[in-house]
Each structure stands twice: as C-alpha cells, then as structure tokens.
Amino acid sequence: MAEKKEKEIKELLRKFPFVNWDRFIGAREEYTFYGWIDREDSYRDFLVLNFTDPKKPWFCTSSNKYSKKIAAIL
C-alpha cells in the first residue's frame, strides 16, 4: 500500500471507534476491511469497507443502528 494511501485509509478507519477491525485484504489498488460492531443483545453486526476508489469507498453492513452514521462518515 502506498504510504500516502495508507495514511488516508488509517485516518478514515479511526473515525469508526464503534468498529472492531478484524482483517483486510489488499491487492494493487483495492483494499477491503472487515470489522465487527458490538450490539446490546450480545450479537455483533459486520461492516465491510472497500477502497476501490479512495475518494468514494463503499460499504456493506448488517447494522441497522449504525448504517446512517457510517454513510455520513464516508
């Protein structure tokens, strides 16, 4: 991962204090991060954050509670 891109992605991931980042997959210019969001009922929701285009990352989550917050951060 290029140093500048790595710094930008790390800064963005820090904006999600409610996510426990688990792993990532990276190849060339595409990076996908996987994380878990704790819930009050002892279950966890997932968050997948993909950086195909660093200016417009996309996400997928099972969290109804945090969906809008995630979209606002991105």
Sequence and secondary structure as in RCSB ss.txt:
>XXXX:A:sequence
MAEKKEKEIKELLRKFPFVNWDRFIGAREEYTFYGWIDREDSYRDFLVLNFTDPKKPWFCTSSNKYSKKIAAIL
>XXXX:A:secstr
  HHHHHHHHHHHTT TT EEEEEEEETTEEEEEEEEE TTS EEEEEEEESSTTS EEEES TTTHHHHHHH 
